[in-house]
């Protein structure tokens, strides 16, 4: 048998090469940006968050019964809400 070639050293060398390459691969995969969720899922989550914020703000402050609705009783509810937001009637 040839003494210049040792199968044990060869196997250890292959094992070290595989370990280093796996470590590098895992490091690269960890450093890559994470994939974003699908747009549909993102829109549903945003809508749920918006609904809960709106519901929380509606519960926190009651509907104002101010003089804006007393001046013009023919104003529809949507126009009155727009007027309340902008602070003036159109």
C-alpha positions in Angstrom: 0.0 0.0 0.0 1.2 3.5 -0.9 2.2 5.4 2.3 1.8 8.9 0.6 -2.0 8.6 0.5 -3.9 8.3 3.8 -7.7 7.8 3.5 -8.2 9.1 7.0 -6.6 12.4 6.3 -8.6 12.6 3.1 -11.9 12.0 4.9 -11.0 14.6 7.6 -10.1 17.1 4.8 -13.4 16.5 3.0 -15.3 16.9 6.4 -13.6 20.2 7.1 -14.4 21.5 3.6 -18.0 20.5 3.9 -18.3 22.1 7.4 -16.8 25.4 6.3 -19.0 25.5 3.2 -22.1 24.8 5.2 -21.3 27.5 7.7 -20.7 30.0 4.9 -24.0 29.0 3.3 -26.0 29.4 6.5 -24.4 32.8 7.1 -25.3 34.0 3.6 -28.9 32.7 3.9 -29.2 34.5 7.3 -28.0 37.7 5.9 -30.4 37.7 2.9 -33.5 39.9 3.2 -36.6 38.1 4.4 -39.4 37.7 1.9 -42.4 40.0 2.3 -45.9 38.5 2.8 -48.2 38.4 -0.3 -49.9 41.8 -1.1 -53.3 40.4 -0.3 -52.3 39.3 3.2 -50.6 42.7 3.8 -53.7 44.6 2.7 -56.0 42.5 4.9 -53.7 43.2 7.9 -53.6 47.0 7.1 -57.4 47.0 6.8 -57.9 45.2 10.2 -55.6 47.7 11.9 -57.4 50.6 10.3 -60.8 49.3 11.4 -59.6 48.8 15.0 -58.1 52.3 15.1 -61.4 53.8 13.8 -63.5 51.8 16.3 -61.2 52.8 19.1 -61.4 56.5 18.2 -65.3 56.2 17.8 -65.5 54.7 21.3 -63.2 57.2 22.8 -65.1 60.3 21.7 -68.9 60.5 21.3 -70.6 62.0 18.3 -70.7 65.8 18.6 -74.1 67.4 18.7 -73.0 70.8 17.7 -74.5 73.9 16.0 -73.2 72.7 12.6 -76.2 70.3 12.2 -78.6 72.9 13.7 -77.8 75.5 11.1 -78.6 73.3 8.1 -80.9 70.4 8.8 -81.0 69.4 5.1 -77.3 68.5 5.0 -76.8 64.8 4.6 -74.7 62.8 7.0 -71.8 62.4 4.7 -71.6 66.2 4.0 -71.9 66.9 7.7 -69.0 64.5 8.5 -66.9 66.2 5.7 -67.8 69.6 7.2 -66.9 68.5 10.7 -63.5 67.2 9.4 -62.7 70.4 7.5 -64.3 72.7 10.2 -66.6 74.5 7.8 -69.8 73.9 5.9 -69.7 73.9 2.1 
